[in-house]
Amino acid sequence: MKSNAIPAPPPRAAPAARRRMVSGARRHFFANGFRHVTMDDLAGELGMSKKTFYAHFPSKNDLLRSVLMDKLDDVDADLAQVAHRSSTDVPAALRQLLARVQRHTDEIQPIFIRDLRREAPEMFQLVEERRRDIIQRHFGRLFVAGRKTGVIRKDIPTRLLIEILLGAVQAIINPPKMAELGLTPKTGFSTILKVVLHGVITGKGNSHL
């Protein structure tokens, strides 16, 4: 006989527990790297059972992927706030954008980049794909708004400006090239943004930066 019982909903604590795992791993990975840390180590640090931890993340790569996507979600949401206000004051939005990018990249220490290059280079493809989308949407919005107000030069198509920025980021902000040049994510991103933005901002825009 078929039962009409309504299935019990999943435990409400599950999303909160998963969030705590990702947050804890994110702090540890970005500051100290992940090469030598084990899932058992993380479970112990967070005061969780190994069974609970592995139920959410069967492998360290699964956890690493969630940590990277969590970081990119934060960057996306933060830059969206800046871009949303760009129509009223583009120079101020650009200043805030630079400051927020510096803050976000400051979280990621060189040891994490080294571990990513050595242990999980395939993960960086996910970062590049998401990063491209974030740059296209938020910088594109700022550039379009800036052209209307005379802050961004109009002699270069917006799409080309975005492609120049994307090309510089892709060529330099990757684990092998940063290691070769001795860059951190913070110094690399900050330098690229300053060079590209000062190249596309008009005299009117620079006077307000």
MODELLER restraints for C-alpha pairs under 7 A, 6 or more apart:
rsr = mdl.restraints
at = mdl.atoms
rsr.add(forms.Gaussian(group=physical.xy_distance, feature=features.Distance(at['CA:18:A'], at['CA:56:A']), mean=6.68, stdev=0.5))
rsr.add(forms.Gaussian(group=physical.xy_distance, feature=features.Distance(at['CA:22:A'], at['CA:66:A']), mean=6.78, stdev=0.5))
rsr.add(forms.Gaussian(group=physical.xy_distance, feature=features.Distance(at['CA:22:A'], at['CA:67:A']), mean=5.73, stdev=0.5))
rsr.add(forms.Gaussian(group=physical.xy_distance, feature=features.Distance(at['CA:26:A'], at['CA:67:A']), mean=5.52, stdev=0.5))
rsr.add(forms.Gaussian(group=physical.xy_distance, feature=features.Distance(at['CA:29:A'], at['CA:112:A']), mean=6.31, stdev=0.5))
rsr.add(forms.Gaussian(group=physical.xy_distance, feature=features.Distance(at['CA:30:A'], at['CA:107:A']), mean=6.46, stdev=0.5))
rsr.add(forms.Gaussian(group=physical.xy_distance, feature=features.Distance(at['CA:30:A'], at['CA:108:A']), mean=4.82, stdev=0.5))
rsr.add(forms.Gaussian(group=physical.xy_distance, feature=features.Distance(at['CA:30:A'], at['CA:109:A']), mean=5.81, stdev=0.5))
rsr.add(forms.Gaussian(group=physical.xy_distance, feature=features.Distance(at['CA:30:A'], at['CA:112:A']), mean=5.40, stdev=0.5))
rsr.add(forms.Gaussian(group=physical.xy_distance, feature=features.Distance(at['CA:31:A'], at['CA:108:A']), mean=6.47, stdev=0.5))
rsr.add(forms.Gaussian(group=physical.xy_distance, feature=features.Distance(at['CA:31:A'], at['CA:109:A']), mean=5.55, stdev=0.5))
rsr.add(forms.Gaussian(group=physical.xy_distance, feature=features.Distance(at['CA:32:A'], at['CA:111:A']), mean=6.37, stdev=0.5))
rsr.add(forms.Gaussian(group=physical.xy_distance, feature=features.Distance(at['CA:32:A'], at['CA:112:A']), mean=6.67, stdev=0.5))
rsr.add(forms.Gaussian(group=physical.xy_distance, feature=features.Distance(at['CA:33:A'], at['CA:111:A']), mean=5.26, stdev=0.5))
rsr.add(forms.Gaussian(group=physical.xy_distance, feature=features.Distance(at['CA:33:A'], at['CA:112:A']), mean=4.22, stdev=0.5))
rsr.add(forms.Gaussian(group=physical.xy_distance, feature=features.Distance(at['CA:33:A'], at['CA:115:A']), mean=6.16, stdev=0.5))
rsr.add(forms.Gaussian(group=physical.xy_distance, feature=features.Distance(at['CA:34:A'], at['CA:112:A']), mean=6.82, stdev=0.5))
rsr.add(forms.Gaussian(group=physical.xy_distance, feature=features.Distance(at['CA:34:A'], at['CA:115:A']), mean=6.53, stdev=0.5))
rsr.add(forms.Gaussian(group=physical.xy_distance, feature=features.Distance(at['CA:35:A'], at['CA:115:A']), mean=5.70, stdev=0.5))
rsr.add(forms.Gaussian(group=physical.xy_distance, feature=features.Distance(at['CA:35:A'], at['CA:119:A']), mean=6.89, stdev=0.5))
rsr.add(forms.Gaussian(group=physical.xy_distance, feature=features.Distance(at['CA:39:A'], at['CA:60:A']), mean=6.42, stdev=0.5))
rsr.add(forms.Gaussian(group=physical.xy_distance, feature=features.Distance(at['CA:40:A'], at['CA:50:A']), mean=6.21, stdev=0.5))
rsr.add(forms.Gaussian(group=physical.xy_distance, feature=features.Distance(at['CA:43:A'], at['CA:49:A']), mean=6.15, stdev=0.5))
rsr.add(forms.Gaussian(group=physical.xy_distance, feature=features.Distance(at['CA:43:A'], at['CA:50:A']), mean=5.84, stdev=0.5))
rsr.add(forms.Gaussian(group=physical.xy_distance, feature=features.Distance(at['CA:43:A'], at['CA:53:A']), mean=6.24, stdev=0.5))
rsr.add(forms.Gaussian(group=physical.xy_distance, feature=features.Distance(at['CA:57:A'], at['CA:63:A']), mean=5.71, stdev=0.5))
rsr.add(forms.Gaussian(group=physical.xy_distance, feature=features.Distance(at['CA:75:A'], at['CA:104:A']), mean=6.95, stdev=0.5))
rsr.add(forms.Gaussian(group=physical.xy_distance, feature=features.Distance(at['CA:76:A'], at['CA:134:A']), mean=6.11, stdev=0.5))
rsr.add(forms.Gaussian(group=physical.xy_distance, feature=features.Distance(at['CA:79:A'], at['CA:97:A']), mean=6.62, stdev=0.5))
rsr.add(forms.Gaussian(group=physical.xy_distance, feature=features.Distance(at['CA:79:A'], at['CA:138:A']), mean=6.54, stdev=0.5))
rsr.add(forms.Gaussian(group=physical.xy_distance, feature=features.Distance(at['CA:80:A'], at['CA:138:A']), mean=6.34, stdev=0.5))
rsr.add(forms.Gaussian(group=physical.xy_distance, feature=features.Distance(at['CA:82:A'], at['CA:93:A']), mean=5.66, stdev=0.5))
rsr.add(forms.Gaussian(group=physical.xy_distance, feature=features.Distance(at['CA:82:A'], at['CA:96:A']), mean=6.78, stdev=0.5))
rsr.add(forms.Gaussian(group=physical.xy_distance, feature=features.Distance(at['CA:82:A'], at['CA:97:A']), mean=6.41, stdev=0.5))
rsr.add(forms.Gaussian(group=physical.xy_distance, feature=features.Distance(at['CA:83:A'], at['CA:93:A']), mean=6.77, stdev=0.5))
rsr.add(forms.Gaussian(group=physical.xy_distance, feature=features.Distance(at['CA:83:A'], at['CA:138:A']), mean=5.69, stdev=0.5))
rsr.add(forms.Gaussian(group=physical.xy_distance, feature=features.Distance(at['CA:83:A'], at['CA:141:A']), mean=6.38, stdev=0.5))
rsr.add(forms.Gaussian(group=physical.xy_distance, feature=features.Distance(at['CA:83:A'], at['CA:142:A']), mean=5.94, stdev=0.5))
rsr.add(forms.Gaussian(group=physical.xy_distance, feature=features.Distance(at['CA:85:A'], at['CA:93:A']), mean=6.84, stdev=0.5))
rsr.add(forms.Gaussian(group=physical.xy_distance, feature=features.Distance(at['CA:86:A'], at['CA:93:A']), mean=5.40, stdev=0.5))
rsr.add(forms.Gaussian(group=physical.xy_distance, feature=features.Distance(at['CA:86:A'], at['CA:142:A']), mean=5.96, stdev=0.5))
rsr.add(forms.Gaussian(group=physical.xy_distance, feature=features.Distance(at['CA:86:A'], at['CA:145:A']), mean=6.57, stdev=0.5))
rsr.add(forms.Gaussian(group=physical.xy_distance, feature=features.Distance(at['CA:87:A'], at['CA:145:A']), mean=5.55, stdev=0.5))
rsr.add(forms.Gaussian(group=physical.xy_distance, feature=features.Distance(at['CA:90:A'], at['CA:142:A']), mean=6.80, stdev=0.5))
rsr.add(forms.Gaussian(group=physical.xy_distance, feature=features.Distance(at['CA:90:A'], at['CA:145:A']), mean=6.97, stdev=0.5))
rsr.add(forms.Gaussian(group=physical.xy_distance, feature=features.Distance(at['CA:90:A'], at['CA:146:A']), mean=5.85, stdev=0.5))
rsr.add(forms.Gaussian(group=physical.xy_distance, feature=features.Distance(at['CA:91:A'], at['CA:205:A']), mean=6.19, stdev=0.5))
rsr.add(forms.Gaussian(group=physical.xy_distance, feature=features.Distance(at['CA:91:A'], at['CA:208:A']), mean=6.00, stdev=0.5))
rsr.add(forms.Gaussian(group=physical.xy_distance, feature=features.Distance(at['CA:91:A'], at['CA:209:A']), mean=5.76, stdev=0.5))
rsr.add(forms.Gaussian(group=physical.xy_distance, feature=features.Distance(at['CA:95:A'], at['CA:209:A']), mean=6.73, stdev=0.5))
rsr.add(forms.Gaussian(group=physical.xy_distance, feature=features.Distance(at['CA:102:A'], at['CA:186:A']), mean=5.60, stdev=0.5))
rsr.add(forms.Gaussian(group=physical.xy_distance, feature=features.Distance(at['CA:102:A'], at['CA:190:A']), mean=6.48, stdev=0.5))
rsr.add(forms.Gaussian(group=physical.xy_distance, feature=features.Distance(at['CA:105:A'], at['CA:185:A']), mean=5.46, stdev=0.5))
rsr.add(forms.Gaussian(group=physical.xy_distance, feature=features.Distance(at['CA:105:A'], at['CA:186:A']), mean=4.68, stdev=0.5))
rsr.add(forms.Gaussian(group=physical.xy_distance, feature=features.Distance(at['CA:106:A'], at['CA:186:A']), mean=5.41, stdev=0.5))
rsr.add(forms.Gaussian(group=physical.xy_distance, feature=features.Distance(at['CA:108:A'], at['CA:185:A']), mean=6.87, stdev=0.5))
rsr.add(forms.Gaussian(group=physical.xy_distance, feature=features.Distance(at['CA:110:A'], at['CA:184:A']), mean=5.83, stdev=0.5))
rsr.add(forms.Gaussian(group=physical.xy_distance, feature=features.Distance(at['CA:113:A'], at['CA:175:A']), mean=5.75, stdev=0.5))
rsr.add(forms.Gaussian(group=physical.xy_distance, feature=features.Distance(at['CA:114:A'], at['CA:175:A']), mean=6.76, stdev=0.5))
rsr.add(forms.Gaussian(group=physical.xy_distance, feature=features.Distance(at['CA:117:A'], at['CA:175:A']), mean=5.45, stdev=0.5))
rsr.add(forms.Gaussian(group=physical.xy_distance, feature=features.Distance(at['CA:117:A'], at['CA:176:A']), mean=6.74, stdev=0.5))
rsr.add(forms.Gaussian(group=physical.xy_distance, feature=features.Distance(at['CA:132:A'], at['CA:166:A']), mean=6.72, stdev=0.5))
rsr.add(forms.Gaussian(group=physical.xy_distance, feature=features.Distance(at['CA:136:A'], at['CA:162:A']), mean=6.43, stdev=0.5))
rsr.add(forms.Gaussian(group=physical.xy_distance, feature=features.Distance(at['CA:140:A'], at['CA:162:A']), mean=6.52, stdev=0.5))
rsr.add(forms.Gaussian(group=physical.xy_distance, feature=features.Distance(at['CA:143:A'], at['CA:152:A']), mean=6.27, stdev=0.5))
rsr.add(forms.Gaussian(group=physical.xy_distance, feature=features.Distance(at['CA:143:A'], at['CA:158:A']), mean=6.50, stdev=0.5))
rsr.add(forms.Gaussian(group=physical.xy_distance, feature=features.Distance(at['CA:144:A'], at['CA:158:A']), mean=6.76, stdev=0.5))
rsr.add(forms.Gaussian(group=physical.xy_distance, feature=features.Distance(at['CA:146:A'], at['CA:152:A']), mean=4.74, stdev=0.5))
rsr.add(forms.Gaussian(group=physical.xy_distance, feature=features.Distance(at['CA:147:A'], at['CA:153:A']), mean=6.19, stdev=0.5))
rsr.add(forms.Gaussian(group=physical.xy_distance, feature=features.Distance(at['CA:147:A'], at['CA:154:A']), mean=5.99, stdev=0.5))
rsr.add(forms.Gaussian(group=physical.xy_distance, feature=features.Distance(at['CA:151:A'], at['CA:201:A']), mean=5.78, stdev=0.5))
rsr.add(forms.Gaussian(group=physical.xy_distance, feature=features.Distance(at['CA:151:A'], at['CA:202:A']), mean=5.40, stdev=0.5))
rsr.add(forms.Gaussian(group=physical.xy_distance, feature=features.Distance(at['CA:151:A'], at['CA:204:A']), mean=5.86, stdev=0.5))
rsr.add(forms.Gaussian(group=physical.xy_distance, feature=features.Distance(at['CA:151:A'], at['CA:205:A']), mean=4.33, stdev=0.5))
rsr.add(forms.Gaussian(group=physical.xy_distance, feature=features.Distance(at['CA:152:A'], at['CA:200:A']), mean=5.78, stdev=0.5))
rsr.add(forms.Gaussian(group=physical.xy_distance, feature=features.Distance(at['CA:152:A'], at['CA:201:A']), mean=4.58, stdev=0.5))
rsr.add(forms.Gaussian(group=physical.xy_distance, feature=features.Distance(at['CA:152:A'], at['CA:202:A']), mean=5.52, stdev=0.5))
rsr.add(forms.Gaussian(group=physical.xy_distance, feature=features.Distance(at['CA:152:A'], at['CA:205:A']), mean=6.95, stdev=0.5))
rsr.add(forms.Gaussian(group=physical.xy_distance, feature=features.Distance(at['CA:153:A'], at['CA:200:A']), mean=5.73, stdev=0.5))
rsr.add(forms.Gaussian(group=physical.xy_distance, feature=features.Distance(at['CA:153:A'], at['CA:201:A']), mean=5.91, stdev=0.5))
rsr.add(forms.Gaussian(group=physical.xy_distance, feature=features.Distance(at['CA:153:A'], at['CA:202:A']), mean=5.44, stdev=0.5))
rsr.add(forms.Gaussian(group=physical.xy_distance, feature=features.Distance(at['CA:165:A'], at['CA:196:A']), mean=6.57, stdev=0.5))
rsr.add(forms.Gaussian(group=physical.xy_distance, feature=features.Distance(at['CA:168:A'], at['CA:192:A']), mean=6.88, stdev=0.5))
rsr.add(forms.Gaussian(group=physical.xy_distance, feature=features.Distance(at['CA:172:A'], at['CA:178:A']), mean=6.38, stdev=0.5))
rsr.add(forms.Gaussian(group=physical.xy_distance, feature=features.Distance(at['CA:173:A'], at['CA:185:A']), mean=6.79, stdev=0.5))
rsr.add(forms.Gaussian(group=physical.xy_distance, feature=features.Distance(at['CA:173:A'], at['CA:188:A']), mean=6.50, stdev=0.5))
rsr.add(forms.Gaussian(group=physical.xy_distance, feature=features.Distance(at['CA:178:A'], at['CA:184:A']), mean=6.63, stdev=0.5))
